[in-house]
Amino acid sequence: MDRENINEKVSITLYEQSIPPFIESELTTLYAHIYSSLAQFTVYGNVDPGTYTYVAQINDKTVAVLVFRVKGRMAQVLNEQIWLDTGEVDRFVRYLFDSFPEVDVVSFGALRSDLKRLAYPIQRFYRTEDIVVSLPATEEDYLGMLGKATRKNIKKHSNRIKRSYPSLTCSVYPNDEVTEQHVREVIALNRARMRLKNKVSEIDEDETLRLTRLMQLCGIAFIMRIDGKVVAGSICSRVGGNVFMHISAHNPEYDDFRLGTLCCYLTICEAIRRGARELHFMWGRFDYKYAFLGVRNDYDELTVYRSRVAMLRHARSALKIAFEGHRRALKFRLLDIADRQEHDNAGARWVSRILNAVRDLKQTRFGPIADGS
């Protein structure tokens, strides 16, 4: 446990049932992540009368801003995909347990931390990932950083598609210039790709409308057209110096031109032109993300209990958390094995069967989870 310097002046302020306006810039400065932004909280309905904002300062410098909701005996932190060191986690949890006597569980949905242990019982399991590209100052620098084969393919297929389709255009729409139609057209391309893989897109009508609103607040739509028809596009958000790719899709009719790869590359170039420092591919361990120099950052689900008695009180919920955590860990361990056995057909079939079984486990029902209230 990190011990605070005796000369440090620590102050904590709690804004009850509100998110004050100045918090937006603080969130951007500290975390610069879409899943820890006021835009995300607003669009996805997280700002309500049950929302609190915790602000920790050391020597008048803000070191943590955590937005959370209290429901029954649980406090759920809304910030996701952020870094907090052990000291900040400990300070926040202690403050909540002292300030809310009814709360005996604090939950972080997706957190990176150097945390090894706390004075409280915890559960910690892998939750998700974010594959991040660190961007140089210029497009030329970025192209030069890519592998030789990737550079060759980008140049080859870019020239081919321009020769074959001289009407190809690339348009960029920032913030309130993003229309619902832009979002729907890229989602339609995504759904078409999913159908070819016998999969169903998880983006429903409600999510389409939420995503449109988010893009109009802090988004960038990159749209490619041939003869006026949308053939590829990326829907991204931006927070501070970071760009987040929510959807990137293309028309499968142009697979021979590697249009999806070109769309991703041109989106990254656009982010560089706009001064971005990072592009976040979000989750999904696909080879093209690593070819574009993405580095995987893993995030954990962290649940902290006031005591072992409190953990027993929430036994059903704790069991579900453990089950899901181990299931995710097994799934990705098998995916790693599958990658290594890519050319071993028998091994690949064996791993595929186990993966299907792991997916079936997700359908297990634990029944309603009591919050202990």
N, C-alpha and C positions, 0 to 999 in steps of 0.2 A: 504494500500500500504506500503510495507516495505521501510523504509528510509535507504539509504546507510550510513555506518559509515564514518565520516568525515576523518578518517585516511586511508580509503581504496583508493587505487590507481587503478582506473578502466581504462582499455585500450581495444579498439575494433579494430580489423583488418579485412578488407574485401578483400578476394582473388577473383578478378574479373574473371569470366568465367573459373574457374579452381577449382580443389580439390587438394591441395598440398600433397605430399607423407606422410608427418608426421601426417596428419589428421587421418589416419587409427588407429594409436595407441591411439590418443586422444579420438576418438569415442569409442574405446573399454574400455578405462579407465572410461569415463564419463557415458556411457549408457549400454555397453555390451549387446546389443540387435541386432538380425539379421536384423531387419527392420530399424536400424540406423547404418548400417555398410557399409564400402566401397565396400565389396563384393556384397552386395545387390544392391547398387547404380550402380555398374559396370555391373552386369549381367542383370539387368532389364532396362538398357539403360538410366539411369538418368544422367549420366555424359556426357554432351554435351556442346557446346559453350555458351549456355544460363544459365549455372549453376554457382552459386556463393557460396562461403564458408565464413561464419561469425564466427569469433573467439572472444570471450569475456574473458578477464583475470582480476582478482583482485589480486593485489600485486604479479603480475607475475605468478599466478596460473590460469590455464585454467578452467573456470567454465561453459562454454557453447560453443558447436560447432554445428552450424546449417547450413545445406546445403539446398539451395533453388533455385528455378527457377523463373524468371520473364517472364510473358507472358501478353502483353498488360498492363492492369491496375491491374493485380493480381500477387502476390508473393506466390508461393506454397512451403511450407516447406517439404522437402523430408524425413527428420527424422520422424519415426513413432514409437509409443509405447515407449515413453520416458517420464521421469518426468522433469518438469520445474516449479520452484516456481514462484510466482507472480512477483517478482522483475526481474527475467530473461525474462519472457514473455514481461513485460513492456519495459525493456531496448531494447530488440530485435525489437519490433514493432515500438518504437519511432525512433530507428536508421534507419529502413527501410523507414518509412514515410519521414524522414529528407533527406535520401540519394537518394531516388527514387521519385521525385516529381510526376511522372506519375502514381505511384502505389497508389491505395486507398483501396485495400483489401489484407489482409494477411491471409492465410489459413493453419491451422495445421490439418493433416489428422487423427491422433490418438495420443492424449496427455493426460497425468495425471498431475494434478496441484492442488495447494491449492487456485487457482484463484477464487475470489468472484466477483470482478469488476475491470474494467480498466477505464481510462479516455476516452476511445473510445467505440462506440457501438459494441456489440459483439453478436454472436449467438453461443450457446454451446449445443450440443446434444450428447447423448451416441452413440458411433460408433462401438466399438468392445470390446473383452475381451481377456485376456491371463491368462490361468489357470496354476499356477506355483507351483512346488514342491521344497521346500527347502531341500537340501540333506545333510545328516550327513557324517561323515568321512568314514564309512565302510558300506558294504552291510548288515552285521549282525545288526548294529545299525538301519538301515532303516527297515529291516524286523521286528525288535522288536517294531518299532513305529507304524506299521500297525495294524488295528483292528484285533481282534481275528478271525473273520470269514474270512477275507481276507487272513491272514496268513495260515489258515487251507486249504482254497481252493487252494492257490498257491502250497503248499506242496503236497496236494492230487493229483491235476491234473498234476503236474510235474512228480511225480512218475508214474502215470498211463500211460502218453504218452511215457515215457522212457521205460517202460516195454513192451508196445504195439509196439513201433517202435524203436528198438535198434539202427537203423541207423540215428536217429535224430542228426543233427549237428547244431552248432551255430557259425557263422563266422562274423568277424568285419572287415570292410574296411574303413580306414580313407582317407580323402582328395583325392589325385590323384589316389588312388587305387579303388575308386568308379567308376564303369563303367556305361555307358548308359544302359547296359543290367540289372544291378542291379536295377536301378531306374525304368525301364520299367516293370520289373517283379513285383515289389511291387505295382506300379500303376495298373497293370492288376488285382492283387488281390483286390485292392480297388474298381475297376470298377465292379468286380464280386459281391462284397458285396452290392454295390449301386444298381445293377440290381435286387437283391433279395428284395430290399426295394422299387422297382419301381422308383428309382431315377437315374439321369444321372450325372456322374462325370463331374466336371468343369475343369478337367485337360486335356487340349487339347495337340496337338503335339508341339506347340510353348512352352507351359508351361513345357512340359516334357524335352525339350532341355535346357530351362533356368534352371530348377531344377537340371539337370545333371551337368551343368557348375557350379552352386552354390555349389553343393556337392563336386566337384573336387577342389574348392577353400578352403572350410572350412567345409567339411561335414564328416559324419560318417554313413555308411550303416551297419545295423545289419540284417543279413540274416539267416533264419532257413530253413533247408532242411531235407527231408526224402527221402531216396534212391536217393539222388542227385537232387531231384526236390524241387524248392522253394515253401514252404508252408506258410511262414509268414515272415514279415520283417518290419523294421522301417527305414525311411530316415530322418536323422537329420542333422542340421547344428550346428556349435559351434562358439561362439564369447566370448573370454575371459573365464571366469569360468562358462558360461551358455550354456546349450544344448537346442536346439529347435526342437521339433518333428513335421516335416512337414506332414508326412504320416506314419501311422501304419496300417497294414492290414494283414489278414490271409485268408487261404482257408477255406470256410464254411464247407467243408467236415469234418473238425476237430473241429467243434463247441462243440461236447460233451467233448472234452479235454480242453475247455476254452483256445484254443491256442492264441487267440487275447490277452487275459488277461496275459498269460505267456509271450508273446512277449513284451508287454509293461513293465512288471516287469523286464524282463531280460535286456531290453534296459536301464531302470533306473539304474540297477546294473552296467551295462557297463559304464554309465556316472559317477557313483561314483568311479569306478576303475580308471577312467581317471582324477579324481580330480575335477570334476565339482561341483559347489556350488548350482546350480539350474537346474531343468529340466522344460522346458516350453511346456505345452501341446497345447498352442495357443488357438484358439477359439473353441467353441462347448461345451455346458454344459451337458456333459455326466456323468452318475453316477460313471463310473469306474475311472474317473480323480479325483473325490473327494475321492473315496476309496483308491487311491494311495497318498492321503494327498495333493492334489492340492488345492490352494487358488486362488480365482478369483480376478483379477485386471481389473477394467473397464477403458476404454479409451474413451475420448470424441473427437468429431470433433469440432474444435474451429475456428470461422471466425471472424476476427477483421476488422472493417471499419474505414477509416480515419475520417469520420463524418457521421451525419445522412443524409446529402445530398448525400454522396457517397453510403450509403446504399440504398437510393431511386434509385440512378442510376443503381444499380444492383438488382432492385426489383425482376425480374424474377428468378435470381439465388438465392436470399434470400428466396423466396417462396419455391423453390424446396428443399433447405436445410432444411427449417422448416418442409415441408411435409415429407421428408424422415426421419428426426429426430423423429417426432411424430409417424410415422409408425413403426420404429424400437422399440421405447419405448412401444407402444401398443403390438407389437408382443411378446416381452419378458415378459411383464406383464401378458399376457395370458398364456405364457409357465409356468410361476411361479404358476398361478392358476391351470393349468393342472397338475402340479406336486402334488399340494395339494389335487386335486380331482382324483388322480390316481385310486382309488378304487370305484369311483362314476361313473358308466357307463353313466348315463344320463348327468351328468356334463361334463364328458370327451367328449361326442359327441357334446355338445353345444360349448365347447371351440374349438374343432376341426373345426367346421363349421366357427367360427369367424376367426380362424387362416388362413383358406383357403381364406377367404375374404380379410384378410390383405395381404396375398401373391399376390392376384389378384390386389390389389392397386399398387403393385410394377410395374405393366405393364403400369401404367398411363404415358402418354407422355407429357412432357412440351415443347417439341420443342427445337431447338438449344438455348443454353444459351450464351448470348452476354457477352464478357469480358470487355466491355466498352471502347475498344480502338477505 
